[in-house]
Amino acid sequence: MIMKRSILSFILILVSIWTQGQTESDALNFSRSDINGTARFMALGGAFSALGGDATGALRNPAGLGVYRDNEFSISPMYAERFSSGDYYGNSSTSGKGNFTIGSFSLTGVQHLNQAGKWRNTAVSFGINRAYSFHDSYSLTAQDVNSSIVDDYTNKINELGVNWYDLQENYPFDLYLLWQNVLLETYPGQPDRYYNTTGVLPVDQSYDVTVSGTKRETYLNFGSNYDDKLYLGAGIQLSNTSYEKTAVYSEYYDQTDTLTIVDEFSQGYYDEYSGRGWSGTIGAIYRPINNLRIGLSIRTPELQNFKYVFESDNITVANDTAYEVKSPYILEYRFRINSPLQSTIGLAYTFQKFGLVSIEADFIDYRMMSMRGRSDADPFTQENDAISNLLKPTVNVRAGLEYRITSFVSARFGYAAYGNPYKSLVDNNGSFQVYSLGAGYRIDQYFFDIAYQYRTSTDRFFLYDPNLVDAATVNSIDHRIALTFGLKI
C-alpha cells in the first residue's frame, strides 16, 4: 500500500488545481450543500427554516414537520444542465453537461393527539434528497504561452535535489512519468540536477476536466406541535457521496524546433472518492403572533469516511510516435472529514390567504473542519493547517416569496447567495448565487409543483506556478428544472 507520504509528494512538487490527494478543497467540496429537493423548496430559494410544511425544508429545520396536518407522499424528478466557460490567456471555450435524476423522495406520517393538553400532533418523515451535484465539464486552451508546466516541475525538483533513481519510489504519479518519457533529464554526472527537454518557447496548452457524482442524504426527521405556537423537531441524516474526476493537461510544441524531438505530451490524473457520513439536526419554530414565525436550527458537524483511489499516466508524442507510461501504483487510501457545525435562523410572515415571505441565514465556520487518515492514522497536519489558514467563516442568505393567484394556484420566487469560504479571491472563489421561480397547483388530495433555478458561480485559479503563468477563470451557469408530484394520504 502507498502511504500518505506519496500522496503529498505531488503537492510538494507542484501546487495546481488537479492536485491529487486530500486537501482543504476536498474537505470543503464534500461539506457544502446546495438548494435541491422539492420544487416548492427550490422555487422559494430554500428559505424554509421558519416556514415548515415541506419535507426537504425539514432537513433545514425538522421542527417544520409540526406544521403538517395530513400524511403525505411526494417525489421530485429533476433535470440539471451546467454550461461552463473557460477563459485562459484571452481564449474562451464553452462546455456543457446535463443529467436527469430524482432530486427528492419523501413519505411523511402525522399522528393527531386527541388527549387533553396542548400538544396538537406529531409527525415523522423519511426520505432521500440530493444534497449536492458535482457534475461538471470545462476546457481551457491557450496559444503561444511563454512558459511550460515542465519548467515548474524542473524548478521544484531541483530545489528538492532528488536523485533520478528515487523518483519511482517517492514521486510515482508525476515526476517518475515525466522522467520515463524523457521530458525531464539529468545533466551528465549529476543524478539530482534536471533540465527541461521539451525545447523552446512559446507553447500551446490545453486543460480538460470532467467531473461526475452526487451527494445524497437519507433522512429520518421528527416534529411536534405545541398549541400551534411552538414547533420542535430533531432528525438524523445519513449521506452517501460518489465523486469521479478526470483531468488532462496537454502541451503542444513547435514542429520546426530542432532542439527537441517532442511533439506534444498529455498528463492525465484520475480521482475517485466514495464516502458515507452522518449528522444530526435539532430545531424550533415559534409563532409570537399568528402570521409571524421565527425559526432556529442547528446541524451537528458531519462525520464522513472516504475511500480514495488515484492513478495517473503520461502520453508523449516524439517523432510522430506515441509513448505511454502509467503510474506504477493505483493508490487506495482511506481518510475522514469532520464538517463544521451549521446554525440557521429564519423569519417567515404569512399574509392571510394571499401568500408569504420567508428569509433566513446560515452561519458556518469552515475553519472548524478537520481531516485525518484512517489507513495510517495520519494527523493530516498540512491539510488541517491549510484549512485554518485559507478558509474563513461564511454567511449564506436565502429568501422566498409566494403569491396565491387563486385558492388553487400559487406563484413563487426565490434568491440565495452563498458566501465565499476562501480568505483570498486569487486562489479560488467558492461563492455562488441562485435565482429561482416556480408555480404550484393544489386541489383536493393532490398537488403539483414546478421550479426553475438559475445558478451562477466563478472560479479563478492557476494551472501551475503563478510566477510563470496567468490565472484561468471558469464561469459556470446551471439551469435546473424540478417537478414535484404529491399526494395527501
N, C-alpha and C positions, 0 to 999 in steps of 0.2 A: 504493500500500500504506500502511496506517495504521501508524505507528511505535509503539514501546512507550510513548512519552510519552502516547498516547491511551488505552492500556490502563490506565495508572496514574492517569489523570485521575479516574476514579470513586473510586479508593482515597483520593485526596486530598480528595474531596468528602464521601464517606460510607463509613465502615468498617462493613460489615454481613456477614451470613452468605451473601449471594448475590453478594458482590463478584466481578466478573469479572476476568480476567487471572490471572497466575500468582503465587501467594502461597505462604507456608510450608505452608499447609494442603494445597495441591496436591502439593507435594513429599512431604509425609507420606502423603497419601492413596494415592499411586502407589508408595510404598516399603514398605508394610506387607504382611504375609501373614496368612493365616488357616489354620484346620485343615480342609482339604478334600483329597479324594483317595480312596484305597481305603476300604472300610467298616471294615476292621480298624484302619487308621491313625486314622480318625475316632473309632472306639469307644474306643481307648486314649488319647485325648486328644492324639494326635500325638507321643507320647513314644517316638520310635524312634531317637534319635541313638546309643544304646548297644545297641539291640536287634537291628537289622538284619532281613533276610529279608522286606522289603516294598518294593515299587517306589517308592511315594510316600515312604516313610521314607528311601530312598536320596537323595531330594532334600535332606533334612536332613544326612545323612551318607552319602556314596557308599560308604564302607567296608562298609556293611551288605550290599552285594551279595556280599561274600566269604562270607556265611553260606549263600547259595543252594547247593543240591545238584542241582537239576533246572532245565531250561528251563521257562519259564512265560509264559503269556498271561493277561491279566486286563482286564476292562472294568467300569466302575463308574457306572451311571446314578444320578442323584440328583434329588430334588425338595426345593426350599427355599422357605419362605414367611416373610416378615417382617411382623410387626404392630408398628406404631409409634403411640404415644400422645403427642399434643402437649398440653402444659399451658401456658396463657398467660392471665394475669390471672384465674386460678381457673376457666377454661373448659377442658374436656378434649374431645379428638376423637381417634378411632382410625381408622387406615387400614391396609390390608394389601396386599401384593404378593407373588405367587409365581411361580416359574419352574422348568421341568424342563430338565435339562442332562446331559451326560456329564461327570462330575466327574473321571474318570481313565481313561486307556488306557495299557497298557504291554506291552512284549514284552521278556523277559529271556532271554539265552542264557548257558549255562555251559560252560566248557571245563575238563575234568579233566586235570590234569598228571600223567602216569604215570611220567615220568622220575625218576631218583634225586634226592633232595633233599627239602626240607621245604615247598616251595610246593605246596599241595594243588590249588588251582583258581583260575581267573579267571572273571569274569562281566562282561557288558555289558548295559545296559538302555536302551531307547529308549521314550519315551512322551510323552504330553501330559497336563498336570494343571491344573485350575482353581485358581490361587493365591488369587484374591480375587474376591468378588462385590460389585458396587456397587449392586445393585438395592435401591431404597428408595422409599417414598412416605409423606408425612405432611402434616398440615394444622394450622395454628394459627388460632384465632379469638378475638376479644375484643369486648366491647361497652363503650361509654362510656369510652374511653381518653382521658385528659386531655392528649394531645399528638398531633401528626401528624408523619409522616415528612417532610412538606413543611416543617415547622418546622426540622428538622435540615438539609435542603437549603438553606433560606434563611439559616440561621446561617453555614454553611460558605461559601456563595458570597459573602456579604457580607464575610467575613473575607478572602477572596481578591481581592475587588474586580474581578471580570471583567465587561467590557462585554458587553451582550446580543448584539452583532453578532459576537463572538468565540466564542459558545457552540457553533456547529456545527463549527467547526474544532477547538476544544480539548476539548469535552465532548459528543461526538456521541451517546453511548449513554445519557445520563441527563438532564442539565440542559437540553440542547437540546430533548428531547422534552417536558419539563415546560413549557418556555418556549413551544413551539409550540402546546401545548394550554392555554395561559394559566393554568396552575396556579401559575406564578411570573410576577410582573410588576414592572416598574421604576417608581420614582417619577418624576413629570414632571420633565424636565430633568436627571435623574440616571441615566445609562445603566448605571451599575455598582452601583446600590443597589436591592435587591429586597424585595418583600413577598409573603406567602402570600395567595392569593386564595380559598382554599377555605372561608373562613367561620369560625364559632365552634366551640369545643369543647363537649362531647367528641365523638369519632368512633368508629365501628365499624371493626375491622380484620380482615383475613384474610391468611394466607400459605400458599400451596400449593406443594409441591415433589414432583417426580417424577424419579427417577434410574434409569438403566439402564446396564448394561455389565459387563464382566468383565476380569480379567487372567489370561491363560493362559500357561503355560510349556511349551515343547517342550524336552526334555532328552535328553542322552546321557551316561550315567554308566558308570564303570569301577570294578571292585572286585577284590580278590585276597585269598587266604587263605594265610597262612604258618603251618604247623604247628598249625592250629586254635587258635592263641594270639593272633596279631596279624593284623588285617584292615586293609588300606589301600585308599583309594579317591580318585577325582577325577572331576569332571564339569563340564559346561558347560550353561547354561540360556539359552534364547532366549525372551524374553517378548513378548507381543502384548497391548496394552491398548486397550480401547474404553470410552468414558465419555460419556454424554449426560445433561444436567441441564436441566430446565425449572423455573424459579421465578417465581411470580406473586404480587406483593404488591398488595393492594387496600384502599381506604378508602371508607367509605360515610358520607354526611353527612345531617344533619337536613333533611328536606324542607321544614320550616316556616321554615328560616333564610332571612331576606330579604336577608342581607348577601352572598350568593353565589348564582350560578346553577349551580354544580357539584353534581351529584347523587352521583357516585362516580367513582373512577378506578382503573385497574389498570396496574401497571408490570411488564412481562414481561422476563425475561432467559433466554437460551438459549445454553448452553455445550456444546461438543462437543470431545472430546480423542481423538486416536488416536496410539498410540505403539508403538515397538519398542525392545527393550533386550537386554542380555546380561550375564551374570555367570558366575563360576566357583566351584566348591566343592571343598575338599580335606578329608579326614577320616581318622580312625583309630579302631579299636576294639581294646581289649586285654583278654585274659582272664587275670588273675593266678591265678585258680583256676577250676575247671571251671564253677561256677554263676554267677560274677560277671563282668560285662562293664562296661568303662569306655569311654565314647565321647567323642571330641573332634572338632569340625569347625569350619571357618572358611569363611564365604561372602564372596567379594570384594564390594566396592561394585558396585552395578548401574548401568551407564550406559544411560540411556533418552533417546531422541529423540522429541519430541512435535510434532504439528501441532495447533494450537488454532484453533477457529472460534467466533466470538461475534457475536450480534446481539441487539437489544432492541426493544421497542415500548411505546407508551403508548396506552391507550384511556380517554378521558374522556367521561363522560355529563353533558351540561348541558342543562337544559330538555327532558329526555327524548330527546335526540338524541346519538348516539354519534359521537365523533371519534377516528380512529386515526392515529397518527404512528409510522412505523418509523424506526429508526436509519438515517442516510443511507449508512452503510457496513456491509458484512459483513466483519468483521475476520478476517484469517488471519495467524497468527504461528507461528513455529517456535522451540522452545526445548529445552533439555537439562536433565535432572535426574541428578545423581550421588547414588545412595542410599548409606547408611552401611554399613560393614563389620559383619558379624554373626558372633559367636562363640558356640558352643553346647557345653556339657558335660553328660554324662548318665551315669547308673548304671542297670544292669538286673541283676536277680537272678532266676534260674530255680529253681523248687522241683521238681527232678526232672521227673516227668511230671504234676505237679499244677497247674502254672501258672507265673506270673511276675509281677513287679512292676517298673515302669520309671519313672524320674523324670529330668527334665532342666531346664536353664535356659539362656535366651539372654541375651546382653548386647549391647545396641545403643545407640550414642550418636548420637541424631538430630541433634545439633548439627553432626555431620560431613557432613550433607547439603549440597549446593550446587546452584545453578541458574545458568544463563546463556543468553543469547539466541543463536539460530542465524540468525534472519532479519537481525539487525543487529549481532551480536556485543556486545549489551548485557551488561555485567557483573552485572546484577541486584543491585546494591549494597543496595537497600532490602530486597529479599526475603531475601538472604543474612544481612543484619543481623537480620531478624526470626527467621530460623532459629536464630541464635546466642542471641538474647535471650529467645525464647519457649519453646524446646524444651529438653529435658534427656535424659540417659541413662536407659534403662529396662531392667528385667529381666522377661522373660516366663518363666513356670513352667508345665510340663506334667507330668502323671503319669497312669499307666495301670496297671490290674490285670486279669490274665486268669486265669480258673479253669477247668480242664479237668473238665467234669462227667463225660464219658466219654472214651474214646480218640478219638471222632469229633466230640464236641460241646464247645464252649467258651463261657463267658460272659465278658463284658468290660465294664469300667467305666473312665471317664476324666474328667479335670478339667484345665482350663487357665485361667490368669489372665495376661492381657496388660496390662502397666503403662501408665499414662497418660504420654504423651510431653510433655505441656504442663507448664510450671512452675506455672501458675495454673489452678485449677479454675473460676475465674469465667468465663473466656472459652470454655473448651471442656473436654472430658474424653474423651480418646481411648482410655480403658481399656475392656476387655470381658472377660467370663468365659464359659467354655464347659463345660457338663456333658454327659456322653455315656454311652451304654451300647449294648451290642450282643451279637451271638452269631455263632458260626461253626460250619460243618459241613464236615468234610473226610473224604473216602473215596476210596481208590484214587488216580486221577489228577485228581480234580475237587475243587473247594472252592467254598463259597458262604458269604458273609458279609453281615450286615446291621448297620446302625448308626443310631442316633438321636442327634441333637445338640439341645441347648437352649442358646442363646447370648443373653446379656443385655448391653446397653450403654446408656449415658446421655450425652446431650449437652446442655449448657446454654450459651445464647448470647443476645445482644441483637439485635433487629431493626434498631435504629439507636442513636443516642447514649444510653449508659447513664444520663445525667443527665435524660433525657426519658422513658424507657420502662423498664418492668420486664423482667427476664430471662424468656426462654422456655425450657422444658425438653422434650426429646423422649426418651422411654423406648422402647427397641426390644427386641423379643424375636424371635429367629429359631428356627424349627423346621426341621430338616433330616433327611431320611431318605435313606440311601445303601445300595445293593445292589452287591455285587461278585460277578461270576461269573469263576471262574478255572479254568485247565486247565494241568496239568503235562505238558509235551510230552516 
